[in-house]
Amino acid sequence: MKASAFVYPWDVNGDPEAPGRVADLGVSQVTLAAAYHSTRALTPRHPRHRVVTAEHSAVLYPPDAARWEGREPRPYEAGDWAPGDAWGEAADALAQAGLEVSTWVVLAHNSRLGAEHPHTSVVNTYGDRYPWAPCIAQPATRAYLTDLAAEAAVRPGARGTALESLGWYGLAHLHAHDKTGGVALGDAGQYLMSLCFCPDCRAGYDGQGLDADDLAAAVRAALEPVWRGTAPSDGGWPGVEKLLGEAMANATRAWRDESARTLQEAAVAAVRAAAPADFEVLLHADPVSYHCGANAGVDPAHILSVADGVVVPCTGGAALLTPFAEQNRAGAVLAANLTVVSGMGGTPDTLAADASHATELGATELRLYHAGLASDADLRAVRSALAGR
């Protein structure tokens, strides 16, 4: 089974031993970040640094000036954490070590965009904006995300791409010193707190037969007992319907599902138009279409008819593979994404068993998060597990 490891350019650039170290794990591919959100990351083996602070969302290569001239929004270039063509430099070094290189592109997750252009953000029923979450219903944002997907995905030497957060982002977000866990919102509460009420979404609800002001009032009323702790907010989609009412809930979902589906279609088409033949396009995906986040909520049958496959979160269990496997009629890639960093909740010591279980549930490949962040002991466990396959 093909295995790929996630890597940042700063894990590789300036460390001549990094490409060989990754290749020695037993992976045949790396998924190398080309556009990424802000982060603070350890580099436990790098000879020049131990912590990299990516201060804002950025592309890790020089963006095409002609493509973006006069446009807003547009990509932000990285600072000194990934200068110049950091992606290209790292990709060349990894390829020389015999590794196939794929791009890793984060899309609808960009706090700097929301800070500098607040109107682009999701705005909830109370009027609070989520600067990390661009509203994917807005035409200018959709155009930006589509063009960014094509540019960041199709870097020289890349054989494919993994598109992350190509869908709705919402309330749930590991933000700076998050303190949002005081009330257990559950699946239903998270959905209601992630509904967007920007002008474009308000018009979208109108197209579904809803009055946006009435909807906003109904969402606030539905959430009030959740805030007081007198009503549960879990139960999946039936929980949303119970809080908001079946007809209203389904109308909001219809609008959001349509917005996500059409953006996914447009972005994948743009990548394919820019890419060479046999370029593989995968999406980080969750098989529940109303879910928000890095693993975009999708309809499994639809997305497997659009992309070449999906990357599915499987740390802690591989059950999310099943809905995709049930729809996998044409041999699409179903990549099980397993965390192998023990300090971040991963269990590299059980990688062999986890990979075997994922295969039983339909996985065709593995994605391992994250070769640059893992300790030496974690990497030894990965190496042992992959050698035994």
TORTORRO-357273 format. One record per residue (C-alpha): residue number from 0; x, y, z. Coordinates in Angstrom, 3 decimals, always signed. Layout:
+-----+----------+----------+----------+
| seq |       xx |       yy |       zz |
+-----+----------+----------+----------+
| NUM |        X |        Y |        Z |
...
+-----+----------+----------+----------+
//
This chain:
+-----+----------+----------+----------+
| seq |       xx |       yy |       zz |
+-----+----------+----------+----------+
|   0 |   +0.000 |   +0.000 |   +0.000 |
|   1 |   +1.338 |   +3.417 |   -0.974 |
|   2 |   +2.259 |   +5.603 |   +1.994 |
|   3 |   +2.908 |   +9.349 |   +2.043 |
|   4 |   +4.212 |  +11.573 |   +4.833 |
|   5 |   +3.171 |  +15.174 |   +5.414 |
|   6 |   +6.105 |  +17.601 |   +5.495 |
|   7 |   +6.661 |  +21.375 |   +5.696 |
|   8 |   +9.324 |  +23.052 |   +3.554 |
|   9 |  +11.054 |  +24.326 |   +6.713 |
|  10 |  +11.517 |  +20.716 |   +7.837 |
|  11 |  +13.719 |  +20.155 |   +4.793 |
|  12 |  +15.359 |  +23.403 |   +3.715 |
|  13 |  +18.639 |  +23.900 |   +5.535 |
|  14 |  +18.793 |  +20.287 |   +6.744 |
|  15 |  +20.667 |  +18.115 |   +4.219 |
|  16 |  +19.779 |  +14.951 |   +6.141 |
|  17 |  +16.004 |  +15.518 |   +6.076 |
|  18 |  +15.190 |  +14.056 |   +2.609 |
|  19 |  +17.021 |  +10.814 |   +3.334 |
|  20 |  +15.453 |  +10.580 |   +6.774 |
|  21 |  +11.957 |  +10.825 |   +5.262 |
|  22 |  +12.780 |   +8.332 |   +2.504 |
|  23 |  +14.140 |   +5.874 |   +5.078 |
|  24 |  +10.722 |   +5.749 |   +6.739 |
|  25 |   +9.520 |   +3.543 |   +3.906 |
|  26 |   +7.173 |   +6.064 |   +2.315 |
|  27 |   +7.231 |   +6.572 |   -1.446 |
|  28 |   +5.695 |  +10.055 |   -1.409 |
|  29 |   +5.650 |  +13.290 |   +0.566 |
|  30 |   +2.725 |  +15.695 |   +0.786 |
|  31 |   +4.585 |  +19.009 |   +0.981 |
|  32 |   +2.821 |  +22.178 |   +2.147 |
|  33 |   +2.521 |  +24.796 |   -0.623 |
|  34 |   -0.138 |  +27.038 |   +0.944 |
|  35 |   -0.619 |  +26.882 |   +4.694 |
|  36 |   -2.276 |  +28.633 |   +7.628 |
|  37 |   -0.495 |  +30.293 |  +10.521 |
|  38 |   +1.184 |  +27.873 |  +12.874 |
|  39 |   +3.927 |  +27.379 |  +15.439 |
|  40 |   +5.785 |  +24.158 |  +14.748 |
|  41 |   +8.630 |  +22.227 |  +16.319 |
|  42 |  +11.521 |  +21.092 |  +14.138 |
|  43 |  +13.170 |  +18.639 |  +16.554 |
|  44 |  +16.064 |  +17.596 |  +14.301 |
|  45 |  +16.835 |  +20.717 |  +12.274 |
|  46 |  +20.444 |  +21.928 |  +12.605 |
|  47 |  +19.480 |  +25.629 |  +12.530 |
|  48 |  +16.250 |  +25.964 |  +14.547 |
|  49 |  +13.860 |  +24.151 |  +16.838 |
|  50 |  +10.698 |  +26.274 |  +16.493 |
|  51 |   +9.251 |  +27.829 |  +13.352 |
|  52 |   +6.550 |  +30.482 |  +13.716 |
|  53 |   +4.516 |  +31.009 |  +10.569 |
|  54 |   +2.923 |  +34.305 |  +11.501 |
|  55 |   +0.063 |  +34.223 |   +9.008 |
|  56 |   -1.506 |  +32.174 |   +6.247 |
|  57 |   +0.758 |  +32.251 |   +3.226 |
|  58 |   +1.829 |  +30.601 |   +0.009 |
|  59 |   +5.246 |  +29.001 |   +0.303 |
|  60 |   +6.370 |  +29.923 |   -3.210 |
|  61 |   +6.393 |  +33.179 |   -5.228 |
|  62 |   +2.803 |  +33.792 |   -6.404 |
|  63 |   +2.207 |  +34.684 |  -10.043 |
|  64 |   +2.135 |  +38.491 |  -10.127 |
|  65 |   +0.203 |  +38.593 |  -13.407 |
|  66 |   -2.516 |  +36.295 |  -12.081 |
|  67 |   -3.144 |  +38.424 |   -8.997 |
|  68 |   -2.472 |  +41.942 |  -10.257 |
|  69 |   -5.146 |  +44.342 |   -9.033 |
|  70 |   -7.132 |  +41.600 |   -7.279 |
|  71 |   -8.454 |  +41.354 |   -3.740 |
|  72 |   -8.311 |  +39.020 |   -2.043 |
|  73 |   -4.959 |  +37.658 |   -3.134 |
|  74 |   -2.375 |  +35.295 |   -1.589 |
|  75 |   -0.004 |  +36.472 |   +1.095 |
|  76 |   +3.661 |  +35.601 |   +0.712 |
|  77 |   +5.491 |  +33.951 |   +3.580 |
|  78 |   +7.999 |  +35.799 |   +5.703 |
|  79 |  +11.374 |  +34.559 |   +6.826 |
|  80 |   +9.919 |  +31.206 |   +7.896 |
|  81 |   +9.642 |  +30.186 |   +4.205 |
|  82 |  +11.484 |  +32.696 |   +2.010 |
|  83 |  +11.635 |  +32.621 |   -1.785 |
|  84 |  +10.496 |  +29.420 |   -3.431 |
|  85 |  +10.628 |  +27.383 |   -0.238 |
|  86 |   +8.307 |  +24.756 |   -1.700 |
|  87 |  +10.420 |  +24.327 |   -4.828 |
|  88 |  +13.674 |  +24.066 |   -2.872 |
|  89 |  +12.276 |  +21.393 |   -0.581 |
|  90 |  +10.575 |  +19.527 |   -3.430 |
|  91 |  +13.824 |  +19.302 |   -5.389 |
|  92 |  +15.690 |  +17.903 |   -2.389 |
|  93 |  +12.989 |  +15.348 |   -1.660 |
|  94 |  +12.790 |  +14.260 |   -5.294 |
|  95 |  +16.552 |  +13.720 |   -5.349 |
|  96 |  +16.034 |  +11.310 |   -2.445 |
|  97 |  +13.702 |   +9.271 |   -4.673 |
|  98 |  +10.424 |  +10.546 |   -3.282 |
|  99 |   +7.372 |  +11.501 |   -5.322 |
| 100 |   +6.183 |  +14.964 |   -4.290 |
| 101 |   +2.586 |  +16.135 |   -3.974 |
| 102 |   +1.362 |  +19.561 |   -2.891 |
| 103 |   -0.595 |  +20.207 |   +0.281 |
| 104 |   -2.873 |  +23.218 |   -0.118 |
| 105 |   -4.916 |  +24.824 |   +2.684 |
| 106 |   -7.724 |  +26.949 |   +1.227 |
| 107 |  -10.733 |  +28.262 |   +3.216 |
| 108 |   -8.809 |  +28.836 |   +6.460 |
| 109 |   -7.031 |  +32.166 |   +6.596 |
| 110 |   -7.002 |  +34.439 |   +9.642 |
| 111 |   -5.039 |  +37.230 |   +7.974 |
| 112 |   -7.565 |  +37.412 |   +5.158 |
| 113 |  -10.354 |  +37.832 |   +7.697 |
| 114 |   -8.423 |  +40.422 |   +9.690 |
| 115 |   -7.607 |  +42.596 |   +6.681 |
| 116 |  -10.861 |  +42.016 |   +4.790 |
| 117 |  -13.526 |  +41.425 |   +7.470 |
| 118 |  -16.357 |  +41.293 |   +4.940 |
| 119 |  -14.956 |  +38.008 |   +3.590 |
| 120 |  -15.543 |  +36.166 |   +6.876 |
| 121 |  -18.351 |  +33.952 |   +8.086 |
| 122 |  -20.587 |  +36.011 |  +10.383 |
| 123 |  -22.777 |  +34.120 |  +12.831 |
| 124 |  -26.345 |  +34.719 |  +13.952 |
| 125 |  -25.163 |  +37.124 |  +16.697 |
| 126 |  -23.105 |  +39.232 |  +14.280 |
| 127 |  -19.738 |  +37.824 |  +15.404 |
| 128 |  -17.237 |  +37.402 |  +12.581 |
| 129 |  -14.913 |  +34.407 |  +12.299 |
| 130 |  -11.749 |  +35.859 |  +10.733 |
| 131 |  -10.223 |  +32.407 |  +10.243 |
| 132 |  -13.216 |  +31.265 |   +8.150 |
| 133 |  -13.757 |  +32.822 |   +4.704 |
| 134 |  -17.380 |  +32.561 |   +3.584 |
| 135 |  -17.265 |  +30.228 |   +0.592 |
| 136 |  -20.560 |  +31.568 |   -0.774 |
| 137 |  -19.126 |  +34.984 |   -1.642 |
| 138 |  -18.289 |  +35.262 |   -5.360 |
| 139 |  -14.961 |  +37.084 |   -4.923 |
| 140 |  -13.830 |  +34.619 |   -2.262 |
| 141 |  -14.834 |  +31.666 |   -4.428 |
| 142 |  -12.828 |  +33.092 |   -7.336 |
| 143 |   -9.833 |  +33.608 |   -5.055 |
| 144 |  -10.009 |  +30.078 |   -3.646 |
| 145 |  -10.415 |  +28.523 |   -7.080 |
| 146 |   -7.408 |  +30.344 |   -8.529 |
| 147 |   -5.347 |  +29.726 |   -5.401 |
| 148 |   -6.126 |  +26.018 |   -5.641 |
| 149 |   -4.878 |  +25.881 |   -9.227 |
| 150 |   -1.719 |  +27.906 |   -8.578 |
| 151 |   -0.672 |  +26.321 |   -5.284 |
| 152 |   -1.532 |  +22.770 |   -6.313 |
| 153 |   +0.280 |  +22.709 |   -9.623 |
| 154 |   +3.838 |  +23.520 |   -8.637 |
| 155 |   +6.745 |  +22.437 |  -10.870 |
| 156 |   +7.567 |  +18.809 |  -10.159 |
| 157 |   +4.360 |  +18.023 |   -8.273 |
| 158 |   +2.639 |  +14.772 |   -9.226 |
| 159 |   -0.613 |  +15.525 |   -7.433 |
| 160 |   -2.253 |  +17.539 |   -4.706 |
| 161 |   -4.215 |  +17.242 |   -1.472 |
| 162 |   -6.668 |  +20.136 |   -1.064 |
| 163 |   -7.511 |  +20.860 |   +2.570 |
| 164 |  -10.431 |  +22.948 |   +3.895 |
| 165 |  -12.157 |  +23.144 |   +0.524 |
| 166 |  -15.547 |  +23.763 |   +2.085 |
| 167 |  -17.120 |  +25.528 |   +5.041 |
| 168 |  -15.146 |  +26.513 |   +8.094 |
| 169 |  -17.121 |  +27.403 |  +11.213 |
| 170 |  -16.875 |  +28.008 |  +14.927 |
| 171 |  -14.590 |  +25.095 |  +15.731 |
| 172 |  -11.031 |  +26.293 |  +15.255 |
| 173 |   -7.815 |  +25.999 |  +17.229 |
| 174 |   -7.305 |  +29.743 |  +17.531 |
| 175 |   -4.884 |  +31.708 |  +19.690 |
| 176 |   -5.402 |  +30.489 |  +23.260 |
| 177 |   -8.872 |  +29.148 |  +22.518 |
| 178 |  -11.324 |  +29.378 |  +25.412 |
| 179 |  -14.473 |  +28.181 |  +23.676 |
| 180 |  -15.078 |  +24.893 |  +25.466 |
| 181 |  -17.068 |  +26.224 |  +28.403 |
| 182 |  -20.372 |  +25.091 |  +26.880 |
| 183 |  -20.605 |  +21.683 |  +25.237 |
| 184 |  -22.099 |  +22.680 |  +21.893 |
| 185 |  -22.049 |  +19.223 |  +20.345 |
| 186 |  -22.608 |  +18.530 |  +16.670 |
| 187 |  -25.885 |  +20.434 |  +16.440 |
| 188 |  -24.729 |  +23.493 |  +18.346 |
| 189 |  -21.568 |  +23.677 |  +16.276 |
| 190 |  -23.666 |  +23.655 |  +13.110 |
| 191 |  -25.947 |  +26.435 |  +14.297 |
| 192 |  -22.985 |  +28.533 |  +15.436 |
| 193 |  -21.348 |  +28.013 |  +12.031 |
| 194 |  -24.271 |  +29.225 |   +9.916 |
| 195 |  -23.222 |  +32.347 |   +8.026 |
| 196 |  -25.353 |  +35.480 |   +7.793 |
| 197 |  -23.234 |  +37.605 |   +5.468 |
| 198 |  -25.186 |  +39.331 |   +2.656 |
| 199 |  -24.503 |  +36.529 |   +0.176 |
| 200 |  -25.664 |  +33.827 |   +2.561 |
| 201 |  -28.740 |  +35.823 |   +3.518 |
| 202 |  -29.621 |  +35.979 |   -0.183 |
| 203 |  -28.938 |  +32.253 |   -0.444 |
| 204 |  -31.362 |  +31.472 |   +2.368 |
| 205 |  -33.934 |  +33.625 |   +0.606 |
| 206 |  -33.489 |  +31.416 |   -2.454 |
| 207 |  -34.362 |  +28.451 |   -0.268 |
| 208 |  -37.615 |  +30.104 |   +0.823 |
| 209 |  -36.307 |  +31.398 |   +4.160 |
| 210 |  -36.416 |  +34.936 |   +5.504 |
| 211 |  -32.889 |  +35.561 |   +6.786 |
| 212 |  -34.026 |  +37.689 |   +9.742 |
| 213 |  -36.541 |  +35.052 |  +10.797 |
| 214 |  -33.885 |  +32.361 |  +10.412 |
| 215 |  -31.373 |  +34.290 |  +12.521 |
| 216 |  -33.953 |  +34.784 |  +15.247 |
| 217 |  -34.859 |  +31.095 |  +15.139 |
| 218 |  -31.180 |  +30.096 |  +15.441 |
| 219 |  -30.713 |  +32.336 |  +18.462 |
| 220 |  -33.855 |  +30.953 |  +20.063 |
| 221 |  -32.710 |  +27.385 |  +19.387 |
| 222 |  -29.319 |  +28.074 |  +20.952 |
| 223 |  -30.625 |  +29.775 |  +24.091 |
| 224 |  -31.369 |  +26.557 |  +26.013 |
| 225 |  -28.006 |  +25.205 |  +24.865 |
| 226 |  -26.237 |  +28.179 |  +26.454 |
| 227 |  -28.225 |  +27.605 |  +29.653 |
| 228 |  -27.364 |  +23.909 |  +29.642 |
| 229 |  -31.017 |  +22.883 |  +29.669 |
| 230 |  -31.088 |  +21.242 |  +26.222 |
| 231 |  -28.614 |  +18.800 |  +24.637 |
| 232 |  -26.985 |  +19.852 |  +21.414 |
| 233 |  -25.640 |  +16.551 |  +20.195 |
| 234 |  -27.407 |  +13.867 |  +18.169 |
| 235 |  -26.016 |  +14.642 |  +14.728 |
| 236 |  -28.351 |  +15.959 |  +12.074 |
| 237 |  -31.519 |  +14.889 |  +13.938 |
| 238 |  -30.256 |  +17.104 |  +16.761 |
| 239 |  -30.073 |  +20.080 |  +14.382 |
| 240 |  -33.606 |  +19.370 |  +13.166 |
| 241 |  -34.848 |  +19.129 |  +16.748 |
| 242 |  -33.334 |  +22.475 |  +17.704 |
| 243 |  -34.222 |  +24.408 |  +14.572 |
| 244 |  -37.135 |  +22.505 |  +13.065 |
| 245 |  -36.878 |  +20.041 |  +10.192 |
| 246 |  -37.917 |  +22.307 |   +7.324 |
| 247 |  -35.745 |  +25.247 |   +8.325 |
| 248 |  -32.744 |  +23.042 |   +9.103 |
| 249 |  -32.922 |  +21.269 |   +5.751 |
| 250 |  -33.244 |  +24.541 |   +3.856 |
| 251 |  -30.050 |  +25.882 |   +5.454 |
| 252 |  -28.265 |  +22.652 |   +4.666 |
| 253 |  -29.407 |  +22.752 |   +1.040 |
| 254 |  -27.866 |  +26.216 |   +0.618 |
| 255 |  -24.609 |  +25.274 |   +2.313 |
| 256 |  -24.275 |  +21.927 |   +0.536 |
| 257 |  -24.808 |  +23.613 |   -2.827 |
| 258 |  -22.201 |  +26.271 |   -2.056 |
| 259 |  -19.632 |  +23.676 |   -1.025 |
| 260 |  -20.322 |  +21.279 |   -3.909 |
| 261 |  -20.057 |  +23.917 |   -6.595 |
| 262 |  -16.856 |  +25.357 |   -5.107 |
| 263 |  -15.326 |  +21.887 |   -4.954 |
| 264 |  -16.272 |  +21.278 |   -8.569 |
| 265 |  -14.818 |  +24.607 |   -9.690 |
| 266 |  -11.577 |  +24.210 |   -7.752 |
| 267 |  -10.917 |  +20.674 |   -8.962 |
| 268 |  -11.669 |  +21.722 |  -12.544 |
| 269 |   -9.257 |  +24.666 |  -12.234 |
| 270 |   -6.506 |  +22.411 |  -10.893 |
| 271 |   -7.005 |  +19.926 |  -13.708 |
| 272 |   -6.966 |  +22.680 |  -16.329 |
| 273 |   -3.589 |  +23.869 |  -15.021 |
| 274 |   -2.061 |  +20.438 |  -14.384 |
| 275 |   -0.249 |  +17.969 |  -16.608 |
| 276 |   -1.837 |  +14.657 |  -17.531 |
| 277 |   -2.169 |  +12.083 |  -14.753 |
| 278 |   -2.051 |  +14.749 |  -12.029 |
| 279 |   -3.890 |  +13.368 |   -8.994 |
| 280 |   -6.382 |  +15.600 |   -7.184 |
| 281 |   -7.464 |  +14.571 |   -3.676 |
| 282 |   -9.580 |  +16.361 |   -1.064 |
| 283 |   -9.311 |  +16.184 |   +2.705 |
| 284 |  -12.884 |  +15.137 |   +3.388 |
| 285 |  -15.492 |  +14.209 |   +5.973 |
| 286 |  -18.424 |  +12.090 |   +4.697 |
| 287 |  -20.983 |  +14.198 |   +6.601 |
| 288 |  -21.757 |  +17.141 |   +4.329 |
| 289 |  -22.808 |  +19.602 |   +7.060 |
| 290 |  -19.539 |  +19.243 |   +8.974 |
| 291 |  -17.089 |  +22.161 |   +8.889 |
| 292 |  -13.325 |  +22.302 |   +9.072 |
| 293 |  -10.064 |  +21.191 |   +7.528 |
| 294 |  -11.718 |  +17.962 |   +6.399 |
| 295 |  -14.478 |  +19.507 |   +4.337 |
| 296 |  -17.951 |  +18.041 |   +4.670 |
| 297 |  -18.855 |  +16.321 |   +1.392 |
| 298 |  -21.359 |  +13.956 |   -0.148 |
| 299 |  -19.231 |  +10.836 |   -0.778 |
| 300 |  -20.865 |   +9.858 |   -4.082 |
| 301 |  -20.577 |  +13.393 |   -5.417 |
| 302 |  -16.977 |  +14.048 |   -4.432 |
| 303 |  -15.769 |  +10.719 |   -5.811 |
| 304 |  -17.315 |  +11.703 |   -9.133 |
| 305 |  -15.407 |  +15.013 |   -9.053 |
| 306 |  -11.960 |  +14.315 |   -7.571 |
| 307 |   -9.569 |  +11.388 |   -7.876 |
| 308 |  -10.091 |  +10.516 |   -4.259 |
| 309 |  -10.135 |  +11.687 |   -0.659 |
| 310 |   -7.908 |  +11.922 |   +2.388 |
| 311 |   -9.960 |  +10.774 |   +5.383 |
| 312 |   -9.156 |  +11.405 |   +9.081 |
| 313 |   -8.670 |   +8.009 |  +10.720 |
| 314 |   -6.762 |   +8.724 |  +13.933 |
| 315 |   -8.749 |   +7.093 |  +16.733 |
| 316 |  -10.739 |   +4.955 |  +14.302 |
| 317 |  -11.282 |   +4.467 |  +10.591 |
| 318 |  -15.094 |   +4.431 |  +10.508 |
| 319 |  -15.266 |   +7.539 |   +8.317 |
| 320 |  -13.810 |   +5.484 |   +5.469 |
| 321 |  -16.933 |   +3.343 |   +5.182 |
| 322 |  -19.265 |   +5.851 |   +3.464 |
| 323 |  -16.584 |   +6.535 |   +0.864 |
| 324 |  -15.844 |   +2.834 |   +0.347 |
| 325 |  -19.548 |   +2.181 |   -0.228 |
| 326 |  -19.508 |   +4.688 |   -3.101 |
| 327 |  -16.104 |   +3.784 |   -4.548 |
| 328 |  -17.157 |   +2.282 |   -7.855 |
| 329 |  -14.300 |   +3.491 |  -10.057 |
| 330 |  -11.171 |   +2.759 |   -8.046 |
| 331 |  -10.752 |   +6.197 |   -6.456 |
| 332 |   -8.014 |   +6.821 |   -3.911 |
| 333 |   -9.200 |   +6.419 |   -0.322 |
| 334 |   -6.251 |   +7.587 |   +1.765 |
| 335 |   -6.415 |   +6.899 |   +5.495 |
| 336 |   -4.884 |   +9.849 |   +7.356 |
| 337 |   -3.206 |   +8.609 |  +10.538 |
| 338 |   -1.420 |  +10.769 |  +13.096 |
| 339 |   +1.983 |   +9.331 |  +13.984 |
| 340 |   +3.043 |  +12.053 |  +16.442 |
| 341 |   +2.468 |  +10.612 |  +19.907 |
| 342 |   +2.539 |  +14.050 |  +21.530 |
| 343 |   -0.377 |  +15.125 |  +19.318 |
| 344 |   -2.616 |  +12.152 |  +20.023 |
| 345 |   -1.100 |   +9.765 |  +17.520 |
| 346 |   -0.158 |   +6.154 |  +18.192 |
| 347 |   +2.749 |   +5.245 |  +15.928 |
| 348 |   +3.264 |   +2.013 |  +17.845 |
| 349 |   -0.093 |   +0.771 |  +16.525 |
| 350 |   +0.436 |   +1.994 |  +12.962 |
| 351 |   +0.652 |   -1.485 |  +11.468 |
| 352 |   -2.623 |   -2.580 |  +13.056 |
| 353 |   -4.318 |   +0.742 |  +12.284 |
| 354 |   -3.247 |   +0.530 |   +8.640 |
| 355 |   -4.501 |   -3.034 |   +8.410 |
| 356 |   -7.873 |   -2.071 |   +9.854 |
| 357 |   -8.143 |   +0.897 |   +7.512 |
| 358 |   -7.434 |   -1.400 |   +4.585 |
| 359 |  -10.225 |   -3.714 |   +5.679 |
| 360 |  -12.578 |   -0.700 |   +5.631 |
| 361 |  -11.560 |   +0.274 |   +2.101 |
| 362 |   -8.405 |   +2.388 |   +2.370 |
| 363 |   -6.151 |   +2.167 |   -0.653 |
| 364 |   -3.329 |   +4.400 |   +0.632 |
| 365 |   -1.908 |   +5.892 |   +3.825 |
| 366 |   -1.146 |   +9.508 |   +4.721 |
| 367 |   +1.025 |   +9.945 |   +7.811 |
| 368 |   +0.860 |  +13.147 |   +9.849 |
| 369 |   +3.587 |  +14.382 |  +10.274 |
| 370 |   +7.216 |  +13.438 |   +9.491 |
| 371 |   +8.637 |  +16.805 |  +10.509 |
| 372 |   +6.830 |  +17.046 |  +13.848 |
| 373 |   +7.411 |  +13.492 |  +15.074 |
| 374 |  +10.074 |  +12.557 |  +17.602 |
| 375 |  +12.877 |  +10.152 |  +16.760 |
| 376 |  +11.061 |   +7.428 |  +18.688 |
| 377 |   +7.877 |   +8.039 |  +16.697 |
| 378 |   +9.803 |   +7.851 |  +13.434 |
| 379 |  +11.405 |   +4.561 |  +14.489 |
| 380 |   +7.937 |   +3.155 |  +15.119 |
| 381 |   +6.781 |   +4.325 |  +11.696 |
| 382 |   +9.830 |   +2.825 |  +10.029 |
| 383 |   +9.231 |   -0.495 |  +11.761 |
| 384 |   +5.536 |   -0.560 |  +10.858 |
| 385 |   +6.093 |   +0.248 |   +7.189 |
| 386 |   +8.949 |   -2.248 |   +6.914 |
| 387 |   +6.617 |   -4.987 |   +8.106 |
| 388 |   +3.890 |   -4.346 |   +5.528 |
+-----+----------+----------+----------+
//
